[in-house]
Amino acid sequence: MSNINYKLREFNKNDISSIAKYANNENIAKWLTDEFPNPYSKKDAESFIDIASKEKFMKVFAIEVNNEAVGSIALNFSRINDKNNYNNYENLKTAELGYWLAEKYWNKGIITLAIKDIVEYGFNNYEINCIYATPFKENIASQKVLKKAGFKTDSKLKTINKKNKNYEVIIYTMQNNIIRIRKSNTYKN
């Protein structure tokens, strides 16, 4: 699928320059929420890496190509409930997938494989039943990537607001088909 070697790894302070360079791109920012700054500075990259390394409600990986961080992929286990309190991530059975990749690496199969890798990681390391993603309705490329990675269209979500404009997102899901039987603290597949 991809003829470019990549790996998923933890972020580190050496990634600040490359993340700032690649994330500072309107073609990336337009498909992400307002939490993704645009323009994207070295200070933004430093803050992101610091948060990513400490955040217990997320598992964040750098996408590395040629010894350089060229993107990010994450599972987010935190959801705000109807009382605006964070749910205890240990009791959640779902995780939200988020990702971005440097534009120069688009259409090379990297993000599809990275999604498959993080889905496998998530299902193997957390007791989650479902991983979902919410691309903008207009982001056809991201929808195609999710389908190639095995996600199914679930439904349309209410609109989300970005820069005071409403956008419709589509929910894509992948179910964990491994049935786990609890015996003490061990699980059997």
C-alpha positions as CSV (number, residue, x, y, z in Angstrom):
1,M,0.0,0.0,0.0
2,S,2.7,2.6,1.0
3,N,6.2,2.5,-0.4
4,I,7.3,5.0,2.2
5,N,8.6,3.7,5.5
6,Y,7.0,5.3,8.6
7,K,6.6,4.5,12.2
8,L,4.5,5.6,15.1
9,R,6.3,6.8,18.2
10,E,6.1,9.1,21.2
11,F,6.6,12.8,20.6
12,N,9.7,14.5,22.0
13,K,11.1,18.0,22.2
14,N,13.2,17.4,19.0
15,D,10.0,17.3,17.1
16,I,9.1,20.9,17.7
17,S,10.6,22.4,14.5
18,S,9.2,19.7,12.2
19,I,5.7,19.8,13.7
20,A,5.6,23.6,13.5
21,K,6.8,23.4,9.9
22,Y,4.3,20.8,8.7
23,A,1.3,21.8,10.8
24,N,1.5,25.5,9.7
25,N,-0.6,24.7,6.6
26,E,-4.1,26.0,5.8
27,N,-4.8,22.8,3.9
28,I,-4.4,20.8,7.1
29,A,-6.0,23.3,9.5
30,K,-9.2,23.7,7.5
31,W,-10.2,20.1,8.3
32,L,-9.4,20.2,12.0
33,T,-11.3,21.8,14.9
34,D,-10.6,25.3,16.3
35,E,-8.3,23.7,18.9
36,F,-5.7,23.3,16.1
37,P,-4.1,26.7,15.7
38,N,-3.6,28.4,12.4
39,P,-1.1,29.8,11.9
40,Y,0.9,27.1,13.8
41,S,4.0,28.3,15.6
42,K,6.9,26.6,17.3
43,K,5.3,27.7,20.6
44,D,2.1,25.8,19.5
45,A,4.2,22.7,18.7
46,E,6.0,22.9,22.1
47,S,2.6,23.2,23.9
48,F,1.1,20.3,21.9
49,I,4.1,18.0,22.6
50,D,4.0,18.9,26.3
51,I,0.2,18.2,26.5
52,A,0.5,15.0,24.4
53,S,3.1,13.6,26.7
54,K,1.1,14.3,29.9
55,E,-2.5,13.8,28.8
56,K,-4.0,10.7,30.5
57,F,-7.2,10.9,28.4
58,M,-5.3,10.6,25.1
59,K,-2.8,8.3,23.5
60,V,-0.9,10.4,20.9
61,F,1.8,9.2,18.5
62,A,4.1,11.1,16.1
63,I,4.0,9.8,12.5
64,E,7.7,9.6,11.6
65,V,9.1,9.5,8.1
66,N,12.9,9.7,7.4
67,N,13.6,10.4,11.1
68,E,11.3,13.4,11.2
69,A,7.8,13.9,12.8
70,V,5.5,14.7,9.9
71,G,2.1,14.3,11.5
72,S,0.1,13.1,14.5
73,I,-2.4,10.4,15.2
74,A,-4.3,10.0,18.5
75,L,-7.0,8.2,20.4
76,N,-9.0,10.4,22.7
77,F,-10.7,8.6,25.6
78,S,-12.3,11.7,27.2
79,R,-15.8,12.8,26.5
80,I,-17.8,15.4,28.3
81,N,-21.1,14.1,29.6
82,D,-24.4,16.0,29.7
83,K,-23.4,17.6,33.0
84,N,-20.2,19.0,31.5
85,N,-18.1,16.7,33.6
86,Y,-15.4,14.5,32.1
87,N,-16.3,10.9,32.2
88,N,-13.8,8.6,33.8
89,Y,-11.7,7.3,30.8
90,E,-11.3,3.9,32.4
91,N,-15.0,3.3,32.2
92,L,-15.4,4.5,28.6
93,K,-15.8,1.9,25.9
94,T,-15.2,4.2,23.0
95,A,-12.3,6.4,21.7
96,E,-12.2,9.1,19.1
97,L,-9.6,8.9,16.4
98,G,-7.9,12.1,15.2
99,Y,-5.0,12.6,12.8
100,W,-3.2,14.9,10.4
101,L,-0.3,14.4,8.1
102,A,2.1,16.8,6.3
103,E,0.7,17.6,2.9
104,K,3.8,16.4,1.0
105,Y,3.0,12.8,2.3
106,W,-0.7,12.8,1.2
107,N,-1.9,10.1,-1.2
108,K,1.0,7.8,-0.3
109,G,-1.0,5.3,1.8
110,I,0.8,6.4,5.1
111,I,-2.2,7.6,7.0
112,T,-4.4,4.6,6.1
113,L,-1.7,2.3,7.5
114,A,-1.2,4.5,10.5
115,I,-4.9,4.4,11.2
116,K,-4.9,0.6,11.0
117,D,-1.9,0.5,13.4
118,I,-3.5,2.8,16.0
119,V,-6.8,0.9,15.8
120,E,-5.0,-2.3,16.5
121,Y,-3.1,-0.7,19.3
122,G,-6.2,0.7,20.8
123,F,-8.2,-2.5,20.7
124,N,-5.3,-4.5,22.1
125,N,-4.3,-2.1,24.9
126,Y,-7.6,-0.7,26.1
127,E,-11.0,-2.2,26.9
128,I,-12.8,-0.3,24.2
129,N,-15.6,-1.6,22.0
130,C,-15.6,1.1,19.3
131,I,-13.2,3.7,17.7
132,Y,-14.9,6.5,15.8
133,A,-13.8,9.5,13.7
134,T,-15.7,12.6,12.7
135,P,-14.4,14.1,9.4
136,F,-16.1,17.1,8.0
137,K,-18.7,16.2,5.4
138,E,-16.7,18.1,2.7
139,N,-13.5,16.2,3.6
140,I,-13.9,13.5,1.1
141,A,-10.2,12.4,1.2
142,S,-10.4,11.7,4.9
143,Q,-13.6,9.7,4.4
144,K,-11.9,7.6,1.8
145,V,-9.0,7.0,4.1
146,L,-11.2,5.8,6.9
147,K,-13.1,3.5,4.5
148,K,-9.8,2.0,3.3
149,A,-8.8,1.4,6.9
150,G,-12.0,-0.5,7.5
151,F,-14.3,2.1,9.1
152,K,-18.0,2.1,8.3
153,T,-20.3,5.1,8.0
154,D,-22.4,5.3,11.1
155,S,-24.4,8.5,10.9
156,K,-24.3,12.2,10.5
157,L,-23.7,14.2,13.6
158,K,-25.2,17.6,14.5
159,T,-23.2,20.4,13.2
160,I,-20.1,21.6,14.9
161,N,-19.0,25.2,15.1
162,K,-15.6,26.3,13.7
163,K,-14.7,30.0,13.5
164,N,-18.4,30.9,14.0
165,K,-19.5,28.8,11.1
166,N,-21.5,25.5,11.3
167,Y,-20.2,22.3,9.7
168,E,-21.7,18.9,9.4
169,V,-19.5,16.0,10.3
170,I,-20.0,12.3,9.5
171,I,-19.4,9.6,12.1
172,Y,-17.3,6.7,11.0
173,T,-16.9,3.7,13.4
174,M,-14.9,0.5,13.7
175,Q,-16.1,-2.1,16.2
176,N,-13.9,-4.3,18.3
177,N,-14.9,-7.8,17.2
178,I,-12.8,-9.5,19.9
179,I,-15.0,-10.9,22.6
180,R,-13.3,-10.7,25.9
181,I,-14.4,-13.0,28.8
182,R,-13.4,-11.6,32.2
183,K,-11.8,-14.0,34.6
184,S,-10.2,-12.2,37.6
185,N,-7.8,-9.7,36.0
186,T,-7.1,-11.7,32.9
187,Y,-8.9,-11.7,29.5
188,K,-9.1,-14.5,27.0
189,N,-9.8,-13.9,23.3
